[in-house]
């Protein structure tokens, strides 16, 4: 979905006379790759967070005395998972900006 909107927003840039058709296709490919990276990262992050929360709830229900330790490890793990998704977003932005610099 993001890729579609980015393609719509960048089509006026691709309509300029001085742009090579090969460069335009590479530009579109970079947009698709950037969208795929963030989509896969978000899906993997959501799956990992769901698995972590499920396992933490199961561990707390089996041993309520260890709830503070499990809760701390759960929050720490969720922070690390979300950090990886943010890194994927930054990599996607870098890929798009580098490609824009080359082809415009």
C-alpha positions as CSV (number, residue, x, y, z in Angstrom):
1,X,0.0,0.0,0.0
2,X,2.8,2.4,0.9
3,X,4.6,1.5,-2.3
4,X,1.5,2.3,-4.3
5,X,1.2,5.8,-2.8
6,X,4.9,6.4,-3.1
7,X,4.7,5.5,-6.8
8,X,1.8,7.9,-7.3
9,X,3.6,10.7,-5.5
10,X,6.8,10.2,-7.6
11,X,5.2,9.8,-11.1
12,X,5.5,13.5,-11.8
13,X,9.2,13.3,-11.2
14,X,9.4,10.4,-13.7
15,X,7.5,12.4,-16.3
16,X,10.3,14.8,-16.8
17,X,12.0,14.8,-20.2
18,X,15.6,14.5,-19.0
19,X,15.0,11.1,-17.2
20,X,16.2,7.9,-18.8
21,X,13.6,5.1,-19.0
22,X,16.2,2.6,-17.5
23,X,16.8,4.9,-14.6
24,X,13.0,5.3,-14.1
25,X,12.6,1.6,-13.9
26,X,15.4,1.3,-11.4
27,X,13.8,4.1,-9.4
28,X,10.5,2.2,-9.3
29,X,12.3,-1.0,-8.3
30,X,13.9,0.9,-5.4
31,X,10.5,2.0,-4.2
32,X,9.2,-1.6,-4.4
33,X,12.2,-2.9,-2.5
34,X,11.9,-0.2,0.2
35,X,8.2,-1.1,0.6
36,X,9.0,-4.8,0.8
37,X,11.6,-4.3,3.4
38,X,9.4,-2.4,5.8
39,X,6.5,-4.7,5.2
40,X,8.5,-7.8,6.0
41,X,10.0,-6.1,9.1
42,X,6.7,-5.0,10.4
43,X,5.1,-8.4,9.9
44,X,8.1,-10.2,11.5
45,X,8.1,-7.8,14.4
46,X,4.4,-8.2,15.0
47,X,4.7,-12.0,14.9
48,X,7.6,-12.0,17.3
49,X,5.9,-9.6,19.7
50,X,2.8,-11.7,19.7
51,X,4.9,-14.8,20.5
52,X,6.7,-13.0,23.3
53,X,3.6,-11.8,24.9
54,X,2.0,-15.2,24.6
55,X,5.0,-17.0,26.2
56,X,5.2,-14.4,29.0
57,X,1.5,-14.8,29.9
58,X,1.9,-18.6,29.9
59,X,5.0,-18.3,32.1
60,X,3.3,-16.0,34.6
61,X,0.3,-18.2,34.8
62,X,2.5,-21.3,35.5
63,X,4.6,-19.5,38.1
64,X,3.0,-16.3,39.5
65,X,5.9,-15.7,41.8
66,X,8.3,-15.0,39.0
67,X,6.0,-12.4,37.4
68,X,8.2,-9.3,38.0
69,X,11.2,-11.0,36.4
70,X,9.2,-12.3,33.4
71,X,7.6,-8.9,33.0
72,X,11.0,-7.2,32.9
73,X,12.4,-9.6,30.4
74,X,9.2,-9.2,28.3
75,X,9.4,-5.5,28.2
76,X,13.1,-5.6,27.4
77,X,12.5,-8.1,24.6
78,X,9.7,-6.0,23.1
79,X,11.9,-3.0,23.1
80,X,14.6,-4.9,21.2
81,X,12.0,-6.2,18.7
82,X,10.6,-2.7,18.1
83,X,14.1,-1.3,17.7
84,X,14.8,-3.8,14.9
85,X,11.6,-2.6,13.1
86,X,12.7,1.0,13.5
87,X,16.1,0.1,12.0
88,X,14.4,-1.5,9.0
89,X,12.4,1.7,8.6
90,X,15.6,3.8,8.6
91,X,17.2,1.4,6.1
92,X,14.2,1.8,3.9
93,X,14.4,5.6,4.1
94,X,18.1,5.5,3.3
95,X,17.5,3.2,0.3
96,X,14.9,5.5,-1.1
97,X,16.9,8.7,-0.5
98,X,20.1,7.2,-2.1
99,X,18.1,6.1,-5.1
100,X,16.5,9.5,-5.4
101,X,19.9,11.1,-5.4
102,X,21.2,8.9,-8.1
103,X,18.3,9.2,-10.5
104,X,17.1,12.8,-10.3
